[in-house]
Amino acid sequence: MADNYLERRMEEYRAGKLAAKPRGSKAGVARKEGDVTLNFKGLVAVVLGGSVSLAEAVVKRFRAADCNVALCHDAVAACTKLAQSAGCRYYPFDPHDREQCASVVDDMIERRGGVDVIVDLRGVDNEFAEAAADDAAMLLLLHSHPRFGFVRSTEIGVIEE
């Protein structure tokens, strides 16, 4: 009796009847008329300095879009933790050192085949960065997409009301 059971199960296995059934994936977000989808996969970005909160928001936005990110910052403890949690490369040095920044770009060219965008946060006011870090990060990500190649520079500033 056990032999018959095993033989039958083996036949079912060979016929593919015992294969794991593919789970129905969750339906993607339903798109509405007017929605636009952008693919950032493979984009290589270098983030230079700025406040830690703004740099963190930018790194997380770019990584969420599956971009390869290198971060140059002098806040070693905070940025090491960020790099480990977000999955980016971290270069612990003063981002105002032009020579070291050039070496980061060279390293990313060697590792990833090029750099698509450099996000320079060094001149951004820290107070602004704290208040609007996530919004600024999203804007920088969108402007970095290859389809928006006509955008050469995006400057962050406070709008006076």
C-alpha positions in Angstrom: 0.0 0.0 0.0 2.8 2.4 0.9 4.6 1.5 -2.4 1.4 2.4 -4.4 1.2 5.7 -2.6 4.8 6.6 -3.2 4.6 5.5 -6.9 1.4 7.6 -7.4 3.1 10.6 -5.7 6.2 10.2 -7.9 4.0 10.1 -11.0 2.2 13.3 -9.9 5.6 14.9 -9.2 6.9 14.0 -12.6 3.8 15.2 -14.3 4.1 18.6 -12.5 1.0 18.2 -10.5 2.8 18.7 -7.2 4.6 21.8 -8.3 4.0 24.8 -6.2 1.2 26.8 -7.6 2.2 30.4 -8.5 0.7 32.8 -6.1 -1.2 35.5 -7.7 0.8 38.6 -7.3 -0.9 41.6 -5.8 -2.2 43.7 -8.4 -0.1 46.8 -9.0 -1.4 50.2 -8.1 -4.3 50.9 -10.4 -3.3 53.7 -12.7 -5.7 56.5 -13.4 -6.0 58.5 -16.5 -3.1 61.0 -16.6 -0.7 58.9 -14.4 2.9 58.7 -15.6 5.3 55.9 -14.8 9.0 56.4 -14.8 11.7 53.7 -14.6 14.8 54.7 -12.8 16.4 51.2 -12.7 20.2 51.4 -13.2 20.5 55.2 -12.7 23.8 56.0 -11.0 23.8 59.0 -8.6 26.4 60.7 -6.5 25.1 62.7 -3.5 27.5 65.4 -2.1 27.2 66.8 1.4 24.3 68.9 2.6 22.5 68.5 5.9 22.3 64.9 7.1 18.5 64.9 7.0 18.4 66.1 3.4 21.1 63.8 2.2 19.3 60.9 3.9 16.0 61.8 2.2 17.7 62.0 -1.2 19.5 58.7 -0.7 16.3 57.0 0.4 14.3 58.4 -2.5 16.9 57.3 -5.1 17.4 53.9 -3.5 13.6 53.4 -3.4 13.6 54.0 -7.2 16.3 51.3 -7.5 19.2 53.7 -8.3 22.8 53.0 -7.5 23.8 55.7 -5.0 27.2 57.0 -3.7 27.1 59.4 -0.7 30.0 61.7 0.1 29.6 63.3 3.6 31.7 64.1 6.6 29.1 63.0 9.2 30.6 59.5 9.6 28.4 57.9 12.2 25.1 59.0 10.8 26.0 58.3 7.2 27.6 54.9 7.9 24.3 53.9 9.5 22.4 55.3 6.5 24.5 53.5 4.0 24.0 50.2 5.7 20.3 50.6 6.0 19.7 52.1 2.5 22.2 50.1 0.6 24.3 52.8 -0.9 28.1 53.3 -1.0 29.5 55.8 1.5 32.7 57.8 1.1 33.5 59.4 4.5 35.2 62.7 3.8 34.6 66.4 3.4 32.6 66.8 0.2 34.2 70.2 -0.3 37.4 68.5 -1.3 37.3 68.6 -5.1 40.0 66.0 -5.5 38.2 63.4 -3.4 34.9 64.1 -5.1 36.5 63.5 -8.4 37.9 60.2 -7.1 34.3 59.2 -6.1 33.1 59.8 -9.6 36.0 57.9 -11.0 35.2 55.0 -8.6 31.6 54.9 -9.6 32.5 55.0 -13.3 34.8 52.0 -12.7 32.2 50.1 -10.6 28.9 51.1 -12.4 30.1 52.2 -15.9 29.3 55.9 -15.4 27.5 58.5 -13.3 24.2 59.8 -14.5 23.5 62.5 -12.0 25.4 64.4 -9.3 23.2 65.8 -6.6 25.2 68.6 -4.9 23.6 69.5 -1.6 26.5 71.5 -0.2 25.0 74.9 -0.6 21.5 74.1 0.7 20.4 76.0 3.9 20.1 73.6 6.8 16.8 75.1 8.1 15.2 74.6 4.7 16.5 71.1 4.4 14.9 70.0 7.7 11.5 71.4 6.8 11.2 70.2 3.2 13.7 67.3 2.9 11.3 64.7 1.5 9.7 67.1 -1.0 13.1 68.3 -2.2 14.3 64.7 -2.5 11.3 63.8 -4.7 11.8 66.8 -6.9 15.5 66.0 -7.3 14.7 62.4 -8.2 12.2 63.4 -10.8 14.5 65.9 -12.4 17.2 63.3 -12.5 15.3 61.0 -14.8 16.9 60.5 -18.2 13.6 61.6 -20.0 14.1 65.0 -18.4 17.6 65.4 -19.9 16.8 69.1 -20.7 17.0 69.8 -17.0 20.6 70.6 -16.4 20.4 72.0 -12.9 17.9 72.2 -10.2 18.5 74.8 -7.5 16.7 74.5 -4.1 15.6 77.6 -2.4 13.0 79.1 -0.2 10.0 80.7 -1.8 9.0 83.9 0.1 5.3 84.3 0.5 
